[in-house]
Amino acid sequence: MTWNPIWPQGATSVSQNTLPGQQNTAYTETTMNNDHYWNIGVDENGHHKWVQTVATNDANKSLATNATLATGMDLVYFSRFKTPTEATTTGAQNSQPFAVSQDAAVIPNVSILQLLGIRAMAVFNNVGTISYAFNIASVSNTATGQYTATYTNALPTNTYAVLGGGMQSSASGRPCFFSVRGAASITTSLSTTLVKFDFWNDASTLVAPSQGWFICFGG
């Protein structure tokens, strides 16, 4: 495809401007349709298909370079590589989504949020049957209150956070605490391919929840 940066060309005739104009129109329509809906349909036109970005610190990944808000704007989304200072594990120094927002005091670029995103998650019952999941191949019930979750796609590192919880099957109202299983080596219970976790009540007894859940993010 051809793009003519100067068009119309003032020194040429209308007929000579016709072809460059048609080329520019074709170029615009084709290029815009890479990630927008452009002349596709009434419901689609003016909307994005998806957004692809280059990290703000792509040239130097050791710098925590954040986007800044333009005048009159309230929020900007951008991608940035985690720096070696922020993530000491090489595999965790990947590109992640961020947002910068305007605060109530109208001080720009002070509220920076890292949108870590969910690496994996699941909701399951006492025997490990999954009712809702993302990037989880299985949840295995290995003993009373003890489970092993295996990821469909391995995580980049094991430096991710795991949050979880559960609900006991009895009506006693006793709590059901979630914890990643203790081990001599972190990777035994928390690795790129799996996570092992337990559920306990307030009497330090392993219990099988009627429903359990966990979310892995970061890393």
Secondary structure, 3 states (H helix, E strand, C coil): CCCCCCCCCCCCCHHHHHHHHHHHHHHHHHHHCCCECCCCCCCCCCCECCCCCCCCCCCCCCCCCCCCCCCCCCEEEEEEECCCCCCCCHHHCCEEEEEEECCCCCCCCCEEEECCCEEEEEEEECCCCEEEEECEEEEEEEECCEEEEEECCCCCCCCEEEEEEEEECCCCCCCCEEEECCCCCHHHHECCCEEEEEEECCCCCECCEEEEEEEEEEC
